[in-house]
Amino acid sequence: MKTLLLTLTAALAGIANAAPVRAFLTTADQQQLLAPSAVDKAAKAGDVIRVDPKRQHQRIAGFGAAITEGSAWLIRHGMSDTQRDALMRELFTREGNDGKGLGFEFTRLTIGASDFSRRHYSLDDMPPGQTDPSLAHFSLAPEREDVIPAVKQALALNPKLQVMASPWSAPGWMKTTDSLVQGQLKPEHYASFAKYMVRYVEEMKAEGVPIFALTLQNEPHFEPGDYPGMRMTPRTRATVVGQHLGPLLQAKGMKTQLLEWDHNWDEPWSPLSMLSDATARQYVSGVAWHCYAGDVSAQSQVAQQFPKLDVWFTECSGGEWKPQWAETLPWITRNLVIGSTRHGARGVLMWNLALDPQYGPHLGGCKDCRGVVTIDPKDGKVTRNIEYYAFGHASRFVQQGARRVDSDGGAKGLDHVAFTNPDGSTALIVSNSAAEARRFTVQAPGQRFSYELPASGVVTFTW
């Protein structure tokens, strides 16, 4: 009995002397936006969320958004120098984790134009009917205008920033349409396309922008009718990667990773098919996913078949089709911040980093997509959107190199994910999708506290 009392006393003392818990709350009525919030150190009735830091999972590379050509142009030309510098610091640093910075550590570039570019271009355009298999006309000139300066500023602010890149189309002369719009890659140009991708990585490195990962094609099962795109079947992707791009990267001793798929959750059969090619698979390090159809659980469906491959979440856009905070804030947090990481994602990206009040610049494609921030080029004013706050609940508190750790319990409508940071701190993100407030207790080694989370609200706890 004496031993039991001593053990209980020690346990209670451990909780009493635990590191202080900080909470940051965002509510659907926007009255609280990543705002400090008090926790109740007295455990009360309610559902229990248990955090077990000893059960570790994937290592986190970061959260962020894509620096499209449109975003880069807007940041560089729609703001004063002072406004731009302040915004970039806010987006790409944590400012000492004092609540002023998002701390984005992961971004995506487009190799050539996407729909969020002011014009359609590749890095080796040729007149109709002409080809350039030696890539004599390859040039990064279009990217030097705004994209490269924007990325280099982000890298100067955060040298740990992980940069990946994806093409929306091969140069038109490599395709069946002789156009950036629609079509497929001609077999006689598989090798040229591989050289084009490698040339991009080499020249971006020379510009001071290291590319840690490539996808072969953005959304390979989609051929948009009014902006660059290219259909690539699983067999084509396997052939290009296995016989051309993979061996070329290896022969050059390049460490750039290749990520398969880069498309929606609703077709897991496609990456499974491509990865069934053993020759191609040896060059692939991970699988990338988008949010526009299907369910996030598809990530685990593929990962169970190929557990040695990393999981990445590389695109989802907010938009005016879902402007309601009460619906969209918990959706993004539940599916992207929490769902994608619980299903293995090492990095999580939104689509455009910044757009203007007319949802551009863009040429074709989405007419009402939202950026993480909206910049009004009339005066440089910045509006921080739903996506800013949803992602900020992770990016501000989950450091690069963190490990996702086990969290279980809760109740229907309460979704959560936990991380242990390299500095030993813990971050727990909880989203309440229910129509009413939910009270719960958090239990972790040395910690026990209660909290009431408003309907459609999101909270991050750190200790």
C-alpha positions in Angstrom: 0.0 0.0 0.0 2.8 2.4 0.9 4.5 1.7 -2.5 1.2 2.4 -4.3 0.7 5.7 -2.5 4.2 6.8 -3.3 3.7 5.9 -7.0 0.4 7.8 -7.1 2.0 10.8 -5.3 4.8 10.8 -7.8 2.5 10.6 -10.8 0.3 13.5 -9.5 3.4 15.5 -8.8 4.6 14.9 -12.4 1.3 16.3 -13.7 1.4 19.2 -11.3 4.9 20.1 -12.4 4.3 19.5 -16.1 5.4 22.0 -18.8 2.7 24.7 -19.3 0.2 24.0 -22.0 -0.5 26.7 -24.5 -3.6 26.6 -26.7 -4.4 28.5 -29.9 -7.9 28.7 -31.1 -9.6 29.5 -34.4 -13.4 29.8 -34.5 -15.8 29.7 -37.4 -17.2 33.2 -36.5 -13.6 34.5 -36.9 -13.7 36.1 -33.5 -10.7 33.9 -32.6 -8.0 33.5 -35.2 -5.0 31.4 -34.0 -5.6 33.3 -30.7 -4.2 32.2 -27.4 -6.8 30.3 -25.3 -6.8 29.0 -21.8 -7.0 25.3 -20.9 -8.5 23.8 -17.7 -5.9 21.9 -15.8 -8.6 20.2 -13.8 -9.7 17.2 -15.7 -13.5 17.2 -16.2 -16.1 14.8 -17.7 -16.0 14.4 -21.4 -14.3 12.4 -24.1 -10.6 11.6 -23.7 -7.8 12.1 -26.3 -4.7 10.2 -25.4 -1.3 11.1 -26.8 1.5 8.5 -26.8 4.8 10.0 -27.9 6.6 6.7 -27.8 4.7 5.4 -30.8 6.2 7.3 -33.7 5.4 7.4 -37.3 6.6 9.4 -40.4 9.0 12.3 -40.2 7.5 15.6 -41.2 9.1 17.8 -44.0 6.7 20.7 -43.6 3.5 22.4 -44.6 3.0 25.2 -47.2 1.6 26.2 -50.5 2.7 26.5 -54.2 4.5 29.5 -55.5 2.8 29.6 -58.9 3.9 32.1 -61.5 0.7 34.0 -60.8 1.5 34.1 -57.0 5.1 35.1 -57.6 4.1 37.9 -59.9 1.5 39.2 -57.5 3.8 39.2 -54.5 6.5 41.0 -56.5 4.4 43.5 -58.4 1.2 43.9 -56.4 2.9 45.1 -53.2 5.5 47.6 -52.1 8.9 46.3 -51.2 8.1 46.8 -47.5 4.8 45.0 -47.8 6.3 42.1 -49.7 9.2 41.7 -47.2 6.7 41.7 -44.3 4.4 39.1 -46.0 7.2 36.8 -47.0 8.7 36.9 -43.5 5.2 36.2 -42.1 4.7 33.2 -44.4 8.1 31.6 -44.3 9.3 32.2 -40.7 7.8 31.7 -37.3 9.3 34.9 -35.8 10.4 33.0 -32.7 7.0 31.1 -32.6 5.4 34.2 -31.0 2.3 34.1 -33.1 3.5 36.3 -36.0 4.7 33.8 -38.6 3.2 30.7 -40.3 6.6 29.0 -40.7 5.9 27.4 -44.1 8.7 24.8 -44.8 7.5 23.2 -48.0 6.5 24.6 -51.4 5.8 23.5 -55.0 6.8 25.1 -58.3 5.4 24.5 -61.7 7.8 23.6 -64.5 6.6 26.0 -67.1 3.0 27.4 -67.0 -0.1 26.2 -65.1 -3.5 27.7 -65.3 -2.2 30.2 -62.7 0.3 31.8 -65.0 -0.2 35.0 -67.0 0.6 33.2 -70.2 1.1 29.6 -71.4 4.7 28.6 -71.9 7.1 25.8 -71.5 10.9 26.1 -71.0 11.6 25.0 -74.6 8.9 26.4 -76.9 9.2 25.9 -80.7 7.2 27.2 -83.7 4.5 24.7 -84.8 5.9 21.7 -86.6 9.5 22.2 -85.3 11.2 20.1 -82.7 14.3 20.5 -80.4 15.3 17.1 -79.1 18.8 18.4 -78.1 17.1 21.1 -76.0 19.2 23.8 -77.7 16.4 26.3 -77.0 15.8 25.4 -73.3 15.7 28.5 -71.1 14.7 29.4 -67.6 14.1 33.0 -68.7 10.4 32.9 -67.9 11.0 31.6 -64.4 13.7 34.2 -63.8 11.2 37.0 -64.1 9.3 36.4 -60.8 9.3 32.8 -59.7 13.0 32.4 -59.0 13.3 35.7 -57.2 10.3 34.9 -55.0 11.6 31.4 -54.2 15.1 32.7 -53.4 13.6 35.3 -51.0 11.7 32.5 -49.3 14.9 30.4 -49.1 16.8 33.3 -47.7 14.2 33.6 -45.0 14.1 29.8 -44.4 17.1 27.9 -45.8 15.3 24.7 -44.7 12.5 25.2 -47.2 11.8 22.1 -49.2 11.1 22.8 -52.9 9.4 20.3 -55.2 8.4 20.9 -58.8 5.8 19.5 -61.3 5.2 20.1 -65.0 1.7 20.7 -66.3 2.8 19.8 -69.8 5.8 18.8 -71.8 6.8 21.3 -74.5 4.2 21.1 -77.2 6.6 19.7 -79.8 6.9 16.6 -77.7 3.2 15.9 -77.7 0.5 14.4 -80.0 -1.3 17.8 -80.1 1.9 19.9 -80.9 0.4 22.1 -78.2 0.7 22.7 -74.4 -3.0 22.1 -74.2 -4.2 18.5 -74.1 -2.5 15.5 -75.8 0.0 12.8 -74.7 3.7 12.5 -74.8 5.0 10.9 -78.0 7.1 7.8 -77.4 9.9 9.2 -79.6 10.2 12.1 -77.1 10.3 10.1 -73.8 14.1 10.6 -73.6 13.8 14.2 -74.5 11.2 14.8 -71.8 13.5 13.1 -69.2 16.4 15.3 -70.3 14.1 18.4 -70.0 13.2 17.5 -66.4 16.8 16.9 -65.5 17.9 20.1 -67.2 15.3 22.0 -65.1 16.7 20.6 -61.9 20.3 21.3 -62.9 19.7 24.9 -63.9 17.4 25.7 -60.9 20.3 24.5 -58.7 22.6 26.8 -60.5 20.2 29.6 -59.8 20.3 28.8 -56.1 17.0 26.9 -55.9 17.6 23.2 -55.0 14.7 20.9 -56.1 14.4 18.0 -53.7 11.6 16.1 -55.5 9.9 16.0 -58.9 6.6 14.6 -60.1 6.5 13.4 -63.7 3.2 15.1 -64.5 0.6 17.1 -62.6 -2.8 15.3 -62.6 -1.8 12.8 -65.4 -5.4 11.6 -65.8 -6.7 15.1 -66.7 -6.5 16.9 -70.0 -7.9 20.5 -69.4 -9.2 22.2 -72.5 -8.0 25.7 -71.8 -4.6 25.5 -70.1 -1.5 23.2 -70.2 -2.0 19.6 -69.4 -1.0 16.1 -70.6 -2.4 12.7 -70.1 0.0 10.0 -69.0 -1.2 6.5 -68.4 0.4 4.3 -65.7 2.3 2.4 -68.4 3.6 5.6 -69.9 4.7 6.9 -66.5 6.4 3.6 -65.7 8.3 3.6 -69.1 9.5 7.2 -68.8 10.6 6.8 -65.2 12.0 3.3 -65.5 13.8 3.6 -68.8 14.6 7.3 -69.0 14.3 9.7 -66.1 15.3 7.4 -63.3 18.4 6.1 -65.0 19.4 9.6 -66.1 19.2 11.0 -62.6 21.1 8.0 -61.3 23.8 8.3 -64.0 24.3 12.0 -63.1 24.5 11.2 -59.4 21.5 13.5 -58.6 19.6 13.0 -55.4 16.4 14.5 -56.6 13.5 12.2 -55.6 10.7 11.1 -58.0 7.2 11.0 -56.7 4.5 9.1 -58.5 0.9 10.0 -59.3 0.3 13.7 -58.2 -3.5 13.3 -58.6 -6.7 12.6 -56.7 -7.6 10.2 -54.0 -10.3 8.5 -56.1 -8.0 6.5 -58.4 -5.5 4.6 -56.2 -5.5 1.9 -58.8 -3.4 4.2 -61.0 -0.3 4.6 -58.8 -0.7 0.9 -57.8 -0.5 0.0 -61.5 2.5 2.2 -62.2 4.3 0.9 -59.1 3.7 -2.7 -60.1 6.5 -2.2 -62.7 9.5 -3.2 -60.7 12.0 -1.4 -63.0 10.2 1.9 -62.5 9.5 1.4 -58.8 13.2 1.3 -58.0 13.5 4.9 -58.9 10.4 6.1 -57.1 10.6 7.4 -53.5 7.0 8.4 -52.8 3.4 8.9 -53.9 1.8 12.3 -54.1 -1.9 13.1 -53.8 -4.5 15.8 -54.5 -7.9 16.4 -52.8 -10.4 17.0 -55.5 -12.1 13.6 -55.6 -12.1 10.5 -53.4 -11.2 10.0 -49.7 -7.9 10.6 -47.9 -7.8 7.0 -46.8 -6.6 6.1 -50.4 -3.2 7.3 -49.2 -3.0 4.4 -46.7 -4.5 2.0 -49.3 -1.4 2.5 -51.5 1.0 2.8 -48.6 0.0 -0.6 -47.3 1.0 -2.1 -50.6 4.3 -0.1 -50.8 5.2 0.7 -47.2 8.8 1.7 -48.1 7.5 4.7 -50.1 6.9 8.1 -48.6 3.5 9.7 -48.8 3.1 13.4 -49.8 0.0 15.6 -50.2 0.8 18.1 -52.9 -2.3 20.1 -53.9 -5.7 21.3 -52.8 -7.3 24.6 -53.4 -9.8 26.6 -51.5 -12.4 28.5 -53.4 -15.5 30.6 -53.4 -17.5 27.4 -54.0 -17.0 26.9 -50.3 -16.8 30.3 -48.6 -18.5 29.4 -45.3 -15.9 29.2 -42.5 -18.2 26.9 -40.5 -18.0 24.3 -43.3 -14.6 24.8 -44.8 -12.4 25.4 -41.7 -13.1 22.0 -40.2 -13.1 20.3 -43.7 -9.5 21.5 -44.5 -8.3 20.7 -41.0 -10.0 17.3 -40.8 -8.9 16.1 -44.3 -5.6 17.9 -45.1 -3.9 18.9 -41.9 -5.1 15.9 -39.8 -6.3 13.3 -42.3 -3.4 13.4 -44.8 -0.8 13.2 -42.0 -2.7 10.5 -40.2 -2.6 8.6 -43.5 1.2 9.0 -43.8 1.9 12.4 -45.5 5.3 13.8 -44.8 4.5 17.2 -46.3 1.1 18.9 -47.0 0.5 21.7 -49.5 -2.3 24.0 -50.5 -2.4 25.2 -54.1 -1.7 29.0 -54.7 0.2 30.9 -52.1 -1.4 34.2 -53.1 -4.1 35.4 -55.5 -5.8 38.7 -56.1 -9.5 39.6 -55.4 -10.4 38.4 -58.9 -8.9 34.9 -58.1 -6.0 35.4 -60.4 -3.7 36.0 -62.2 -4.8 33.0 -64.2 -5.3 32.0 -67.8 -7.9 29.3 -68.2 -8.8 26.8 -65.5 -10.2 27.7 -62.1 -12.1 31.0 -62.1 -12.8 31.2 -58.3 -9.9 29.5 -56.5 -8.6 31.1 -53.3 -5.0 31.6 -52.4 -3.7 31.1 -48.8 -3.7 34.9 -48.8 -5.5 37.5 -51.1 -3.4 40.4 -52.2 -5.1 43.5 -53.6 -2.6 45.0 -56.1 -4.4 48.4 -55.8 -2.8 49.0 -52.4 -1.0 45.8 -51.4 -3.5 44.9 -48.7 -3.4 41.3 -47.5 -6.4 39.3 -46.6 -5.6 36.1 -44.7 -8.1 33.4 -45.8 -9.5 30.2 -44.2 -6.6 28.2 -45.6 -4.1 30.5 -43.9 -5.6 29.7 -40.4 -6.3 26.0 -41.0 -2.7 25.4 -42.2 -1.3 27.8 -39.5 -2.6 25.4 -36.8 0.1 23.0 -38.1 2.8 25.0 -39.8 3.3 27.4 -36.9 3.8 24.6 -34.3 5.0 21.5 -36.1 8.7 21.8 -36.9 10.5 20.3 -39.8 11.8 16.9 -38.6 8.9 16.3 -36.2 7.5 12.9 -35.9 3.8 12.2 -36.0 2.9 10.2 -32.9 -0.1 8.2 -31.8 -3.2 9.9 -30.6 -6.4 8.1 -30.0 -9.8 8.5 -28.4 -12.2 11.4 -28.7 -15.6 11.1 -30.3 -17.5 11.5 -33.5 -16.8 14.9 -34.9 -13.5 15.3 -33.0 -10.5 14.7 -35.2 -6.9 15.0 -34.0 -3.3 14.4 -34.8 -0.2 14.8 -32.6 3.5 15.5 -33.3 6.7 15.5 -31.3 9.1 18.2 -32.4 12.9 17.9 -32.6 13.2 20.2 -29.6 11.1 17.8 -27.6 7.9 19.8 -27.5 4.5 18.3 -28.5 1.8 19.7 -30.7 -1.7 18.3 -30.7 -4.2 19.6 -33.3 -8.0 19.0 -32.7 -10.8 19.9 -35.0 -14.5 19.8 -34.1 -16.8 19.2 -37.1 -19.9 18.8 -34.9 -22.7 21.4 -34.7 -22.2 21.9 -31.0 -19.2 22.5 -28.7 -17.4 19.5 -27.4 -15.6 19.1 -24.1 -12.7 16.7 -23.9 -9.7 15.8 -21.7 -6.2 15.4 -23.1 -4.0 12.8 -21.5 -0.2 12.5 -22.3 2.9 11.6 -20.3 3.0 14.3 -17.5 -0.1 16.1 -18.8 -3.8 16.1 -18.1 -6.1 19.0 -19.0 -9.5 19.7 -20.3 -10.9 22.0 -23.0 -14.2 22.9 -24.6 -13.9 23.4 -28.4 -16.6 25.4 -30.1 -18.6 24.0 -33.0 -16.5 24.0 -36.2 -13.5 25.2 -34.3 -9.9 24.2 -34.4 -7.3 24.3 -31.6 -3.6 23.5 -31.4 -2.1 22.6 -28.0 1.6 22.8 -27.4 3.7 21.8 -24.4 
